[in-house]
Amino acid sequence: MNREKKTYRIARIDGDGIGPEVISEAVKVLESAGRAQGLGFEWTEFPFGARHYLESGEILPEPALVELGRHDALLLGAIGDPSVKPGILEQGILLKLRFHFDQYVNLRPAKSYPRVPLPVKAPSMDTVVVRENTEDFYMGLGARCGTSPLEADISAGRSAYTIRGHLRLDFDPPCASAVQIGIATEDAVRRITAFACRTAKNRREESLVLASKSNALSWIYGFWEEVAADEAKKEGMALSIANVDALCYHLVRDPGRYGVILTPNMFGDIVSDLLAGIAGGLGVAAGANIGDGLSMFEPVHGSAPDIAGTGRANPVAAILSAAMMLRHLGEETAAAAVENAVVSFLDESEEKELPWEFGGKGSVSGVGDAIAERTSGSSR
């Protein structure tokens, strides 16, 4: 008896540069894995990105957020183009999606793969960064002025709270200045710590490390350390604390030293990119933005406009991000099939078939085809 086919509604924002190319290959691989596992996908494409903004002046309107929220997940390519001032699309699309859907987890694994050389002396690595994704210095709170006083109204909204206030700083003598405000709340630190503890348990690890810097930024990161330690204790998980600069030093010298790294927002952005470099490059760096509602899955790499349309884009990170989406949806077997297909492709292919980033001459579509062909056999 054939089981009833399960179908997921997935939103697509292909984005800019190589985004449409790598997302097309990720969709191809998902469709192939879906056929093998009895899964179906209904795709809804949304046009948002640089071209849409330049043609219409629209970034990400409220009605689109409502429609996106009706989907099971969102697959995102890359946002950013030299024709648009930096920050407009990143804040108007990426951060808006994260904050609107309260995607409080930014999950970034860093794992070594066959024939992807590590630039450090290490046989292999398998680390994951669990980054708080809604607070810290990424909330967009601050101001600048040409003379004293620096003064601004401050407001921000999250699912759990609203912030309203007024900031005034007087300088004597007057001078040009700027201020950026970082926020940490107990509930936000507790829920990301609990998620990191569950991640460590799923990996059968007994401890995790918190990236901090309380020796210099004692108010915000001292608070982080106290709350995270208490929550980890409740979860029955050992928590160590490392200053983020020392943590980066040890990661370069010994990438296998840490398994799960819990971070505030800003440190997580930096540490995860360092780990992507250690793992062999952004071409294998997958990412997820996870919340209790719509979650978003995206490769860590940017839009790479210099190689867009050349066929040299590497779709592996986008395909691995799609596998993370499958796992989030509870489709463990299909996720493993995609991940195993990537490993098989990298391990078994001729050198010329590998992506350009890994020293081959494989086109973006050729790499996608080769991985898609392996999804059936890799799940057996």
N, C-alpha and C positions, 0 to 999 in steps of 0.2 A: 504494500500500500504506500503510495506516495504521500509524503507529508505536505500539508498546505504551505504554499510559498509565503514567506514573511517578507513584507515590503516596507522599506524605510523611506521617508520623505527627507531628502537632503538638499539644503540650499548651497549654491555655489556663488562665490564672488571671486572670479578669476583674477581680477586686479590688473596690474600694470607689468610692463616689461616681459619677463619670461613667465609670469604668473599663469596666463592662459595656456602656455605650452606644457608646463609641468602638471597643472591641474587636469588637463585633458588626458595625460598619461595615467595619473592617479585614478581617474574615473574609469579608464580602460581596464586597469588592474582590478578595481573593485567589481566591475561588471563580470569579469572573468571568474574571480573568486566567488562572487554571488551565485553564478550559474552552477559552480561545483558544490556549493553548500546549500542550495535551495533558498537563496535570498534574492530579493528584488530591490531596486532603487528607483525612486521617482525624483528626478532632478529639477530644481527650479533655479534658473540663472538670474542673478542680479547684476546690473551693469556698473556698479560703483567703482570709481577709481579715477585716475588722472583724465582720461579721455572724456568720460562722462562729465566730470567737473568742468573741464574747459569748454565743452559744448553747451552745457546747460546751467552752469553755476551752482549745481546741486551737489552736495557731498553725501549725506546719508539722512534722508528725511524721516520724520516720525512714522508715517504710514508704512514705510519699508521695515522699520523695526517691528511693527505689529505683525506684518506678514512673515518676517524671518522667524518670529517666535512660534509660528505654527508648524515648524519643521522639527525633525528629530535631532538634527545636527547641522553644522555649517562647515563647509570646506572652503578655505581661503587660500588664494595664490600668493600674491605679494602686492604691497601697496607702496607707491612712491615713484616719482618721475621728475627728471631735471626741469621740466617745463612748469612745475608747480612748486611754489615756495615750501621748503621743508617745514613740517609741522602741521600744515593745513590738512592733508589727507591722513597722516598718522594719528593726529588727535581727533580729527573729525570722523574717522572710520574705525581704526583699530581700538583706540582708547574708548571711544563712544560705545562700541560693541561690548567691550569688556565690562564697562561700568553699567551699561543699561541692563545687561543680562546677568550682572553680578557674578562674572566668571572669576571667582576669587583664587583659583589655582592656575598658575602657569607651570605646566609640567614639561620639562625638557630633559630627555634621556641623552646620555653621551656614551656610546658603545662602539667598540672596535669591530670592524668587519673585514672579511677576507680580502686581501690585496688592496686594502686602503691603508697606506703606510702611516704610522704614528710618527710625529716629529720629535718624540721624546723616547728615552730608553725604557720601554715597558712592553712586556709580551702581549698584554691585552688590557682592556678596561671595560667597566660596566657601572656607570654612575648615573644618578638621576637627581636633577635639581627640582625641588618643590618650592616654587617662588610665590609669595603672597602677591596678589595681582591687582588689588584695588586701592591700596593706601600708600604710605610712605611719601616720597617726594614726587610721585607721579600723579598726584591729584590735581595738578594745575593751579595750585593756590600760591599766590605771590604777587609781586608788583615791582616796578622800577620807576625811578624818577631822576630828573636832571639836577634838582637841588633839594635841600631839606625843606619841609619834612617829607618823608616817604609815607604816603597815605593811600589806603585802598579798602573797599568793602570786600569781604571774604564770604563766599558761599559755595557749598558743594552738597550734593545729595548722593546717598548710597541706599541700598535696600533697607539697611538697619537704622539709618539715622540721617539727619540733615544738619549741616553746619552753617551758621550765620554769625557774622561778627564784623568788627571794624579794626583795621590795623593802622597805627600811626607810630612812626619812628622819627624822632628829632635828632639831627646830627649837629654837633658844634665843634668846629665850624661846619657850615653847610657843604655838602658834597653830593655828587651823583652816586646813586646806590641802587641795589636790587636785593630782594629777599625772596626766598622760596621756602614754603612751609611744608614740613613733613608731618604726617599724622599717623598715629598708631592707636587702635582701640583694642580693648581686651577681647571682645567677641571675635574680631578679625584675626588676632594672633592665635586665639584658641582653636578656631576652626581650621586654619591652615596647618597648625601643629598637629591636630588630630589627623588630618589628611596625610601628612608626612609620616606619622606613626603607622597608619594603615598601609601606606606604601612600603615602608620598611618591613612590616609583618608579612605582606604578600611576597616580598623578596626573601623571606626567611632570615631576616637580619634582626639583631637584638639591640641595635643602637642607631642613632643618627647624630649629625652634627649641625649646629646652628651657626651660620655665618653672621658675625656681629662686629661692632666697633664701639663698644660701650666705654672704652678707655678714653676716646676722644669725643664721642657723641653720647654722653651718659643719659640724658633725659629720654630720648626716644629708644635707644637700643638697650639701655639698662632696663627699661620697662619691658621690651621685647624678651630679654633673657629671663626675667622673673616669671612672666606669664607663660612663656613656652616651656620652661622647666617644670612648672606646676602642672601644665596640661599633659606633658609627656609622662610625668609620674602617674597621673590618673590613667593613662593609656598603658601603663606597665612597660614603658620603653625608656631605655637609658639615653640621655641627651648630654652631649658634650658641646662646649662652646669654643669657637675659634675666631680670633680676629680675622676679618676678611682678607687683609693683606697677607698674613701668615698662611691662611688657607690656600690662597693662590700660589704662593711659593711652594707649598708642599704638593699641590696638585701637579705642578710642572715636574717636580723631582720624583714623585711617586703617585701616578694617577690612580692606582688601585687602593690608595689609602682610605678613601671614603666611599661609602655606598650611596646613602641618601643624604643630600645636603638641603637643609631647610634655610630659606633666606627671606629677608624683607625684599621689597620690590626692587629697589635700585641695585642692591648687591647681587640679586638673582640675575638681573639683566647682564651684568658684567661677568659673573662667574660662569654662566651658561655659555656665553660666547667663548670664553677661555677654554672651556671643556670641549666645545665644538671643534676648536682648532687642534686640541690635543688628540681628539678622536679621529682626526683626518680631514676635517674641513666641513664647511656648511652644507656640502652636498649630501651628507648623511645625518644632518641635524634636524630631527623632527620636533614638533611642538604641539602642545594642546593648551587651550584655555577652557577650564572646566568650572562649571557652577551647578546649581541645583535645577536650572532651567536649560535654555539653549547653550550648548557648548560648541566651541570653535576650534578647528584643527588646521594648522598651518605649518609649512616648513619655516625654519628659522631664517633662512637666507633672504636677502632682499630681492628687488625686482631686476637687478642686473641688466639695465637697458642697453649696455654696450654689446651684449651677445644676443639680445632678443631678435628672433627671426633668423638666426644663423644655424639653428639646429644643434648648437653646442650646449644647450642647457642640460643640466643634470636633474632628472626627475626623481631620483632615489629618495631625497628628503620628503618630497610631497607624497610619495607612495608610502613611506614609513609613517607619515602623519595620518594618512588614510587608514593604516593598520591600527593606529592609536584610536581613531574614531570607532572602528569596528569593536575594539576591546571595550571602549566606553559604553557602547550600545549593548554589551553583553554577548557579542558574537566572538567568543574566544577562539573557536576552531578556525573561523575565517580569518581572524587577525593573525593567528599563527601561520596560516597558509601563506598569507602575503609576506610576512616577515621571513619565512623559510624560503620563499621564492626569491627574495632579494639576496639572501645569503647564498643560495644556490647559483644565481646568476653571477654574482661577484666572484664566487669560488671557481666556477667551471668554464666561464666564457673565455674565448680567446682575447688576447690583450687588445686587439684592434676593436673588439666589440664593446669594451668598457667605455664609460662616459669620458669626454675630453678632460674633465677635471681630474680623472684618475689615470691619465696617460694614454687613453685609447682614442678612438675616432668614432665611437658609437653615437648616432644621432639621438635626439631626445625621443623620437618616436620609435627608433629601433630598440633602445633600452626598455621603453615601456612595453613593446611587443614581447621582448624576450622574457621579461618578468611576468607578464600576463600569461604567457604560455606555460609557465612553471607553476601557476597557482593550483591547478588541479592535482598534479603529481605531488606537490609539496605537502598536501594535506593528508596524504594516505598514511 
